[in-house]
Amino acid sequence: MATIEHSAVLHAPPENVFVLLERVENFVDYSDHIKAVEPLGERRYRWHIHAVGMDWSFDVKVTEVRPPEVLAWESINGVRNSGRYELFPVPEGTRVRLTVNYHIGNRLLEKAVNKAARPLINQVSEQILERVEARLRSGTS
């Protein structure tokens, strides 16, 4: 299983950042790679992503919600993955750390995805956090 981490500092308090991150269905507005997020009920969501030239769909369940510190999930079908946002107060606002773990059963496909996944997840994470911060600055949530 591969692990990828990304972190950034947002210029807002953790409580404000967390409110936006926990609205999972809004992630479609935060990244060009996320095509749709369908709420399925009971903190479950179906994600539709276009990445590395392919369309991916998988269902996830939010497994931990501890405002304003932790939001975690794991897949329940499709691409096996789990992740968590951890928020830490810092003088500038909030340090957000994203950790993503994933496993693809096919060794050849996994090798190709591993090569592309790190820069892709970093790019998506940067885009998400930039758009969250822009939303916080504009006062819309």
N, C-alpha and C positions, 0 to 999 in steps of 0.2 A: 504494500500500500504506500502510495506517495503522499507526502505532506508538503504543503506550500503555505508560507506565511507572508503577510503583507501588513504594514502598519503605516499610519499617517496621523498627523495632528490636525484636528478641526478646531476652529476658533469659536467654540460654543461650549456651554456646560454639558456634562455627560447626560443629565436628565433630558435636555433638548435633543441631543443626538439620538439617544435611545428611543424616544418617541417616534422618530422617523424610521429608524431601523426595524422596529418591531411591526411596522405596517408592511408586512411582507408583500402584499398584493401591489404595493406602489413601486416595487423594484423594477418593474417594466419601464418606469419613467427615469430610472437612474442609470441604465446601461443599454447601449445599442445592441448588445448581444442577447439580451433577454427579450424574447418576443411576446411572451405572455406568462402570467402567473395566475392560475385558477384556484380560488379558495375551494377546498373540498369539505370543510367543516372539521371540527375537533382539532384545530391547529395543524391541519394537513393542507398541502398545496401541491398542485401539478405545475412544474416549471417547464417552459418551452424555450430552448436556447438554440441559437445558431452560432456555432464556433468551429474552428478548424475546418471550414468548408462543409460542415454537416449539421443536420438538425438533430437535437437531443431532447428527449422528454424524460422526466422522472418525477416521481412523487416524493415529497419530503414531509416529515413530521417535526414540528418544533418540539424539542425535547427539554429545553431549559429556558426559562424566562426569569431573570433576576434583575429588575430595573434598579438603577441604571448601569449595571455592571456586565451582564452576560445575556446573550441571545444565542442559543445553540440549536442545531437541527441534525437530522440524519435521514438518508434516503430510505424509502420503504419499497421501492422497486426502481427499475431502470439502472442507470449508472450508479454503482455503489459509492456513496460519498457521505461525508459528515463535515460539519464546520461549526465554527463559533466566532462570534464577535465578542471581544472583551474591551470594555471601556475603562479608562483610567484618567482621573483628573490630573491635569498638569497645569502649570502657571499660564500657558497659552490657551487652555481650554480643555480639550479631551484628546488623549491618545487612543486611537481605535486600532486594535490588533485583530486581524482576520486570520484564522487558521482553517485550512481546507485539507481534508484527507479524502483520497479517492482510490478506487481499485477497478480496473477493467480486466475482465477475465481472459481476453485474447492477448497473448504475449506480443504478437506483431503489432496489433492495434495499440496496445498499451505503450509500446516503445515509441510509436509515432506521437501518441497523445502526450506522453511525458515530455517529449521535446518541445511541444507547443504549449503545454498546459501552464508552465510557470510564467512565461511572459503574458499569456492570455489572462490568467487569473489576476496577475498584478495589474494588467491594463483594466480589466473589468472592475477590480477593487478600487483603483484610483478614480475611475470614472464615477462609480457609485458614491464614493466619499466626497468627490468634488461637487457632485450634483446635490447631495444631502447638505453640504455646507452652503451651497448657493441658495437652496431652499430656506435654510435657516437665516441667512443674511437678508433674504427678501421678505421674511416674516410669513411665508406661506407654509402650511404643514398639512 
